[in-house]
Amino acid sequence: MTTYSTKEPRSLRIPRAPLRDEIRRVLLDRVLDGSMAAGMGINESELSAALGVSRTPLREALLGLEREGFLRSEAGRGFFAALLTAEDAEELYPTLWTLEGLALESSPSPNPVRMAELERINADLARYERIPERALDLDRLWHDTLLAACPRRRLLAMIEVLKDQARCYERAYMADSGRVFASTRQHEEILEALEKDDRETAVRLLESNWRVSLDFLLPWLRKARP
């Protein structure tokens, strides 16, 4: 019978995850800020040299981002930034609003301090809603703050990945159309429902909040095919 020995050489126990995770963060930032555009190919040799890392942790990070849906790979072509499609958006957004609704149902009622913070963030969003990158950041912060007390950490981790994917779509749409999703009034309605302890209405309004984004995106995706 094979057994695990704690007396293995120390070098075999050095964790490599931090380097892989740092590479993932750098690559994901490039996807999210648009510098690695949808469909853009990745030259692993050049990227390895630019980041000053070996091919092994780079490949691990690329495979991880592919599993999360940010990259795709094809035999003979390698990795490339995932394309934005109506079909993918139609799967992404319902999954996102369903999981966020579940997280909200699982969360304790926001205390006065958190409610005040949500109102402040929403007021900032109203001021910056014509500036795409700032609006996206503030909208993300509002949703993160809304669910911050949810005790289901694994659920929140899945939601974070989906929200990153949604940002790719919304940033591309805003850059192409010049339009910004305005969601401040819906946020106010969600908070009003929570103040009344009407969790069912708050969850329904949260779903409507994400549906608006999808309603804008689908006609654009079917026309533009980015």
C-alpha positions in Angstrom: 0.0 0.0 0.0 1.4 3.4 -0.9 1.4 5.9 1.9 2.2 9.6 2.1 5.4 10.5 4.0 5.9 13.9 5.7 9.6 13.4 5.4 9.7 14.3 1.7 12.4 16.9 0.7 11.4 20.4 1.6 11.6 21.6 -2.0 8.7 19.3 -3.0 6.5 21.0 -0.5 7.0 24.6 -1.6 3.7 25.9 -2.9 3.6 27.2 -6.4 0.0 28.5 -6.3 1.0 32.1 -5.3 3.0 32.6 -8.6 0.3 31.0 -10.6 -2.3 33.1 -8.9 -0.3 36.3 -9.6 0.0 35.4 -13.2 -3.7 34.8 -13.4 -4.4 38.2 -11.8 -2.2 40.0 -14.4 -3.8 38.1 -17.3 -7.4 38.6 -16.0 -6.7 42.3 -15.5 -5.8 42.5 -19.2 -9.0 40.7 -20.2 -11.2 42.9 -18.0 -9.6 46.2 -19.1 -9.9 45.4 -22.7 -6.2 45.3 -23.5 -6.6 41.6 -24.3 -9.5 41.9 -26.6 -12.0 39.1 -27.4 -10.5 36.7 -29.9 -6.9 37.9 -29.4 -4.4 35.1 -29.6 -1.8 34.6 -26.9 1.8 33.9 -27.7 3.0 31.9 -24.7 6.7 32.4 -25.4 6.4 36.2 -25.7 4.1 36.4 -22.7 6.4 34.2 -20.6 9.4 36.5 -21.4 7.3 39.7 -20.8 6.2 38.4 -17.3 9.6 37.0 -16.4 8.2 33.6 -15.6 8.6 30.0 -16.8 6.1 28.4 -19.2 4.9 26.0 -16.5 3.1 28.4 -14.1 2.0 30.5 -17.1 0.4 27.4 -18.6 -1.3 26.6 -15.3 -2.7 30.1 -15.1 -3.9 29.9 -18.7 -5.6 26.6 -18.1 -7.3 28.0 -15.0 -8.7 31.0 -16.9 -9.9 28.7 -19.6 -11.8 26.7 -17.0 -13.4 29.9 -15.8 -14.5 30.9 -19.3 -12.2 33.9 -19.9 -10.0 32.1 -22.4 -10.4 29.4 -25.1 -7.9 27.1 -26.7 -7.8 25.2 -30.0 -5.4 22.6 -31.3 -2.7 24.3 -33.4 -3.9 27.7 -32.4 -3.2 27.8 -28.6 -5.0 30.1 -26.2 -7.0 33.2 -27.1 -9.4 35.5 -25.3 -12.9 34.1 -25.4 -15.3 35.6 -27.9 -18.4 37.5 -26.7 -21.5 35.8 -28.0 -25.2 36.1 -27.5 -25.4 32.4 -26.7 -22.9 32.7 -23.9 -24.6 35.8 -22.5 -27.9 34.0 -22.5 -26.4 31.4 -20.2 -24.2 33.8 -18.1 -26.7 36.3 -17.0 -29.5 34.0 -15.8 -26.9 32.0 -13.9 -25.6 35.2 -12.3 -28.9 36.6 -11.2 -30.0 33.2 -9.9 -26.9 32.8 -7.8 -27.0 36.4 -6.5 -30.6 35.9 -5.6 -29.6 32.8 -3.6 -26.9 34.7 -1.9 -29.3 37.5 -1.0 -31.8 35.0 0.4 -29.0 33.5 2.5 -27.8 36.8 3.9 -28.9 38.5 7.1 -30.8 41.7 6.8 -28.4 44.6 6.2 -27.7 46.6 9.4 -28.0 50.4 9.3 -24.2 50.8 8.7 -24.4 48.6 5.6 -27.5 50.2 4.3 -25.9 53.6 4.6 -22.8 52.3 2.8 -25.0 51.0 0.0 -26.8 54.3 -0.3 -23.5 56.1 -0.4 -22.2 53.9 -3.2 -25.4 54.3 -5.2 -25.1 58.1 -4.8 -21.6 57.9 -6.2 -22.8 55.8 -9.1 -25.4 58.4 -9.9 -22.7 61.0 -10.1 -20.4 58.9 -12.3 -22.9 56.9 -14.4 -21.8 58.6 -17.6 -18.2 57.5 -17.1 -18.1 53.8 -18.1 -15.1 52.4 -16.2 -16.1 54.3 -13.0 -19.7 53.2 -13.3 -18.7 49.6 -13.8 -16.5 49.8 -10.7 -19.2 51.4 -8.5 -21.9 49.0 -9.7 -19.7 46.1 -8.9 -18.9 47.6 -5.5 -22.6 48.0 -4.8 -23.4 44.4 -5.6 -20.4 43.1 -3.6 -21.4 45.2 -0.6 -25.0 44.0 -0.8 -23.9 40.4 -0.5 -20.9 40.9 1.8 -22.6 39.3 4.8 -23.6 36.2 3.0 -22.1 33.2 4.9 -21.8 31.0 1.8 -18.2 31.7 0.8 -18.1 29.2 -2.0 -21.3 30.7 -3.5 -19.7 34.2 -3.4 -16.6 32.9 -5.1 -18.6 31.6 -8.0 -20.5 34.8 -8.2 -17.3 36.8 -8.4 -16.1 34.8 -11.5 -19.5 35.4 -13.2 -19.4 39.1 -12.5 -15.9 39.3 -14.0 -17.3 37.6 -17.1 -20.3 40.0 -17.2 -17.9 43.0 -16.9 -16.2 41.8 -20.2 -19.6 42.1 -21.9 -20.6 45.3 -20.4 -17.3 47.1 -20.9 -17.2 46.0 -24.6 -20.8 47.2 -25.1 -20.2 50.6 -23.5 -17.0 51.1 -25.4 -18.7 50.3 -28.7 -22.1 52.0 -28.1 -21.0 54.9 -25.9 -24.0 54.0 -23.6 -23.7 53.2 -19.9 -26.1 51.0 -18.0 -27.9 53.2 -15.4 -29.1 51.0 -12.5 -29.3 53.5 -9.6 -33.1 53.5 -9.4 -33.3 49.7 -9.3 -30.7 49.7 -6.5 -32.9 52.1 -4.6 -35.9 49.8 -5.0 -33.9 46.8 -3.8 -32.9 48.8 -0.7 -36.5 49.9 -0.1 -37.6 46.3 -0.2 -34.9 45.3 2.3 -35.9 48.1 4.6 -39.4 46.6 4.6 -37.9 43.1 5.2 -39.5 42.0 1.9 -36.7 39.6 0.8 -38.8 38.1 -1.9 -39.3 41.4 -3.6 -35.7 42.3 -3.2 -34.6 39.1 -4.9 -37.0 39.7 -7.8 -35.7 43.2 -8.2 -32.2 42.0 -8.2 -33.0 39.7 -11.0 -34.6 42.6 -12.9 -31.4 44.6 -12.4 -29.4 42.0 -14.3 -32.1 41.4 -16.9 -31.8 45.1 -18.0 -28.1 44.5 -18.9 -29.0 41.4 -20.9 -31.8 43.2 -22.7 -29.2 45.8 -23.9 -26.6 43.2 -24.7 -28.4 40.7 -26.8 -29.4 42.9 -29.7 -25.9 44.4 -29.8 -24.3 40.9 -29.8 -26.5 39.6 -32.5 -25.8 42.6 -34.7 -22.1 43.2 -33.9 -20.9 39.7 -33.3 -17.7 41.0 -31.5 
